[in-house]
Amino acid sequence: MQGKIALKKYKLLQVLGRGSNGEVYLAEPLADPQHRVVVKRVHKHMTQHPKFDQLFEAEVKSMAGFAHPYAVQFIEASLKDPIGPCLVMEYVPGKTLEEVLEAVRTLDVYHTGTLLGYFCHALQAAHDAGIIHRDLKPANVMVVGAGTATESLKVMDFGFAGFADKPHLQLAELTGEGPIHAIGTPAYVSPEMIRGDTVDWRSDLYSVGVILYEMLTGRLPFEDHDQDALLNAHVNRPPPKFSKVGVTNVPPAVEATIMFALSK
């Protein structure tokens, strides 16, 4: 696909990510080669499901009206492009929160709180607009200017969470059948997603709780390697208290807030 043209105006330069249901490319507008955007292309097999067109267009419509300084900007999309259904998004250079945590393992409470302010500002705006992310995780949060005085963040993939990995248009939604645990990312997925309940903004806050737990303790609340055991833990098991995982420098009120976000 490298070198091909999307939407008659974006030249695909290199692969940024690839999954079973789609690919993500760095691209340049033909009219402005110095600029960069991201093009997300959906694989053909996803388009065979009867509700794909309807759900794709509904998501595009909702995203077209959403803009926020701490969220990656949706630019445009095409359902019938020659290279397949694709989405064009703002390109944001920086490090993902996942990469930041891999390098430092934990962040202090002040640093975590600063990033959380940007994070929740974007989330509140999305939720007010009726948009639920459904796949929040450190890999979907871009830290801009990491380690500088102007450090902030941008939440990626609002409305199309995990298109390269796990499509936001889930198999269970498209066909009315299929495993519920296909939704989201197992380490960060909310209990209601696993149960198959109706999902609203509270599901995103559960995922934020998992991310905060990881930022402050250096580990996930549930570390089961077996996926079924991990999903069962999200639904039934209380997360270990910070003291139980060797963390004693977090104020009790902060820990209590995170545990509240992790309510079943």
URKA-V528595 format. One record per run of one state. SS is the DSSP state (2 for helix, 1 for strand, 0 for the rest). FROM is the first residue (numbers start at 0). LEN is the number of residues. If there is no record, write none. Layout:
ss:from:len
SS:FROM:LEN
SS:FROM:LEN
This chain:
ss:from:len
0:0:4
1:4:2
0:6:3
1:9:9
0:18:3
1:21:8
0:29:2
1:31:11
0:42:1
2:43:5
0:48:3
2:51:13
0:64:6
1:70:1
0:71:2
1:73:5
0:78:7
1:85:5
0:90:4
1:94:2
2:96:8
0:104:4
2:108:20
0:128:9
2:137:3
1:140:4
0:144:7
1:151:4
0:155:15
2:170:5
0:175:4
2:179:3
0:182:8
2:190:5
0:195:5
2:200:17
0:217:9
2:226:10
0:236:5
2:241:4
0:245:6
2:251:10
0:261:3
